[in-house]
Amino acid sequence: KTVQKAENKKVLDAITAYFADNKDATHYVATASVSAGSKAIQEAIKAVSSKQKDKSVYIVGSAADGKAPHGCHVSADLQAKGADAGKWAAAVAEVVGGKAGGKGAARKYLEGLSL
């Protein structure tokens, strides 16, 4: 659990630091190295969707087991312009394999994706 909490914090801290350093930024796309079975990306997306709703974020992870967990949150502003978290996550899942799931503005990876 300690490792998982540290990994969750690392991913969320990277997102928070990016927006702190780039005050006018409205979106962030990044990669994160995570352990097999990690929920760090899912937890970071959940935090963004509740605390930074005006930001759009996509994180693609790489794990030692070869899987590529990923997740996104699309802000209401971008949704109003036609952006769709489900379509975005599905397009990424087509590239890395597997499928995406979740609901609303936040989509998270549900099935095993392999690179």
MARNU-846828 format. One record per residue (C-alpha): y, x, z; residue number from 1. Coordinates in Angstrom, 3 decimals, padded with zeros to 6 digits. Example, Ala and Ser with C-alpha at 12.3 -4.5 7.8 and 13.67 -1.06 7.14 Angstrom:
2
+----------+----------+----------+-----+
|        v |        u |        w | num |
+----------+----------+----------+-----+
| -004.500 |  012.300 |  007.800 |   1 |
| -001.060 |  013.670 |  007.140 |   2 |
+----------+----------+----------+-----+
//
This chain:
115
+----------+----------+----------+-----+
|        v |        u |        w | num |
+----------+----------+----------+-----+
|  000.000 |  000.000 |  000.000 |   1 |
|  002.387 |  002.830 |  000.725 |   2 |
|  001.884 |  004.251 | -002.762 |   3 |
|  002.404 |  000.808 | -004.308 |   4 |
|  005.645 |  000.250 | -002.369 |   5 |
|  006.921 |  003.678 | -003.409 |   6 |
|  006.075 |  002.939 | -007.045 |   7 |
|  007.792 | -000.474 | -006.866 |   8 |
|  010.895 |  001.171 | -005.386 |   9 |
|  010.930 |  003.908 | -008.030 |  10 |
|  010.926 |  001.420 | -010.933 |  11 |
|  013.520 | -000.866 | -009.356 |  12 |
|  015.716 |  002.082 | -008.339 |  13 |
|  015.743 |  003.318 | -011.958 |  14 |
|  016.991 | -000.091 | -013.137 |  15 |
|  019.582 | -000.325 | -010.361 |  16 |
|  020.827 |  003.236 | -011.009 |  17 |
|  021.158 |  002.583 | -014.743 |  18 |
|  023.392 | -000.448 | -014.196 |  19 |
|  025.379 |  001.353 | -011.473 |  20 |
|  026.030 |  004.271 | -013.848 |  21 |
|  026.695 |  001.987 | -016.830 |  22 |
|  028.832 | -000.778 | -015.359 |  23 |
|  029.495 | -002.504 | -018.697 |  24 |
|  025.830 | -002.474 | -019.749 |  25 |
|  024.163 | -005.848 | -020.116 |  26 |
|  020.697 | -004.640 | -021.077 |  27 |
|  018.241 | -001.862 | -020.302 |  28 |
|  014.999 | -000.850 | -022.021 |  29 |
|  012.898 |  001.877 | -020.430 |  30 |
|  009.471 |  003.309 | -019.825 |  31 |
|  007.878 |  003.881 | -016.443 |  32 |
|  004.840 |  005.859 | -015.433 |  33 |
|  002.756 |  003.687 | -013.116 |  34 |
| -000.675 |  003.880 | -011.517 |  35 |
| -003.597 |  001.822 | -012.797 |  36 |
| -003.352 | -001.773 | -011.626 |  37 |
|  000.243 | -001.317 | -010.500 |  38 |
|  002.472 | -004.333 | -009.980 |  39 |
|  005.650 | -002.207 | -009.996 |  40 |
|  006.924 | -003.505 | -013.324 |  41 |
|  006.148 | -007.102 | -012.409 |  42 |
|  007.945 | -006.701 | -009.062 |  43 |
|  010.967 | -005.046 | -010.716 |  44 |
|  011.274 | -007.866 | -013.254 |  45 |
|  011.017 | -010.404 | -010.443 |  46 |
|  013.843 | -008.630 | -008.582 |  47 |
|  016.039 | -008.483 | -011.696 |  48 |
|  015.458 | -012.171 | -012.431 |  49 |
|  016.629 | -013.103 | -008.939 |  50 |
|  019.307 | -010.488 | -008.160 |  51 |
|  020.655 | -009.344 | -011.543 |  52 |
|  020.297 | -012.505 | -013.620 |  53 |
|  023.136 | -011.477 | -015.926 |  54 |
|  021.166 | -008.421 | -017.111 |  55 |
|  018.402 | -008.226 | -019.712 |  56 |
|  015.656 | -005.718 | -019.000 |  57 |
|  012.443 | -004.601 | -020.702 |  58 |
|  010.147 | -002.074 | -019.021 |  59 |
|  007.032 | -000.660 | -020.678 |  60 |
|  004.715 |  001.280 | -018.433 |  61 |
|  002.092 |  003.895 | -019.053 |  62 |
| -000.833 |  004.192 | -016.685 |  63 |
| -003.517 |  006.838 | -016.323 |  64 |
| -006.161 |  004.289 | -017.361 |  65 |
| -004.540 |  004.010 | -020.817 |  66 |
| -003.082 |  000.559 | -020.240 |  67 |
|  000.527 | -000.314 | -020.969 |  68 |
|  001.797 | -002.940 | -018.549 |  69 |
|  005.166 | -004.350 | -019.546 |  70 |
|  007.609 | -007.046 | -018.567 |  71 |
|  011.036 | -008.389 | -019.386 |  72 |
|  013.871 | -010.571 | -018.201 |  73 |
|  016.383 | -012.105 | -020.609 |  74 |
|  019.788 | -013.125 | -019.250 |  75 |
|  021.100 | -016.654 | -019.719 |  76 |
|  023.845 | -015.255 | -021.972 |  77 |
|  021.310 | -013.764 | -024.400 |  78 |
|  019.122 | -016.863 | -024.169 |  79 |
|  022.141 | -018.912 | -025.265 |  80 |
|  022.400 | -016.606 | -028.288 |  81 |
|  018.743 | -017.229 | -029.175 |  82 |
|  016.916 | -014.420 | -027.365 |  83 |
|  013.515 | -015.489 | -026.059 |  84 |
|  011.583 | -013.561 | -023.404 |  85 |
|  008.262 | -014.990 | -024.585 |  86 |
|  008.795 | -013.908 | -028.183 |  87 |
|  010.018 | -010.488 | -027.082 |  88 |
|  007.003 | -009.904 | -024.826 |  89 |
|  004.599 | -011.228 | -027.479 |  90 |
|  006.051 | -008.858 | -030.088 |  91 |
|  005.599 | -005.873 | -027.782 |  92 |
|  002.066 | -007.003 | -026.889 |  93 |
|  001.206 | -007.092 | -030.610 |  94 |
|  002.192 | -003.437 | -030.895 |  95 |
|  000.419 | -002.156 | -027.774 |  96 |
| -002.471 | -004.646 | -027.802 |  97 |
| -003.375 | -007.421 | -025.387 |  98 |
| -001.181 | -010.428 | -024.751 |  99 |
|  001.850 | -011.394 | -022.681 | 100 |
|  002.331 | -014.197 | -020.227 | 101 |
|  004.726 | -015.544 | -017.666 | 102 |
|  007.368 | -018.215 | -017.857 | 103 |
|  011.023 | -018.740 | -018.537 | 104 |
|  013.431 | -015.834 | -018.775 | 105 |
|  010.977 | -013.450 | -017.131 | 106 |
|  007.747 | -012.587 | -018.907 | 107 |
|  005.150 | -010.308 | -017.482 | 108 |
|  002.108 | -008.632 | -018.801 | 109 |
| -001.093 | -010.408 | -017.792 | 110 |
| -003.988 | -008.973 | -019.788 | 111 |
| -005.157 | -005.376 | -020.197 | 112 |
| -003.155 | -003.572 | -022.830 | 113 |
| -004.343 | -000.297 | -024.240 | 114 |
| -002.338 |  002.304 | -026.097 | 115 |
+----------+----------+----------+-----+
//
